[in-house]
């Protein structure tokens, strides 16, 4: 069985599922208190505008796809769902960055924290639309969106209870829903496993291949909306930051491209043939639509 095939199959998010999330968002966002603009301040001290919401989700998705890229480029064995491993990588990498980069300003740390928050909002919103009568969801390469939401929350609270336990209130989660001690054990184990892999594989790549880079391309959007995202991305300081940090942390055996482009579907994926992470403008549109309810 080839890794690359399973990777490419595992990555395709279903457009149907993404489109389908749009309808019930009023409910999900109502739960969060986001439906009314005036209620936003109750949810977070910082009110997130649509640009922060879309780009925060984009950052989180990019790192999820980098997780898939690492599995492919380093031929990592994945015991269990690769999607779960990629989800965990994206959260751990963001938390490690917040904790380890002493040069980050408070505002920058808040922006990374916001990415973790808006990602949780989106999981919950997507989960509201899951049709649990649809048994194909259970055999999907992805865990259920509600499981992805709780795994995300468990990792956060497991890593830093003081900081993230408040989110239980924001998301209207009963205290019993997450066993914090178990989350701590999981968060420590998952974080250590990813760090171990990063260290071992990075050193191996460095020795064998030398340093390869991260290359970011922002394509011209075909629609006015997509050109708006294109402008946001060209102006977004986290892309050059990510480029430099990933290059330093990963020392990949081959250059990894990240491309923002029109795809005719709402998707993000890693293409093992071209060693490219693709983020579709259409997926950014789905995130923005979440806020329009
Ligand atoms: Zn994935």
Boltz pocket constraint, residues with backbone or C-beta under 6 A from the ligand:
constraints:
  - pocket:
      binder: B
      contacts: [[A, 10], [A, 11], [A, 64], [A, 65], [A, 68], [A, 83], [A, 86], [A, 268]]
      max_distance: 6.0
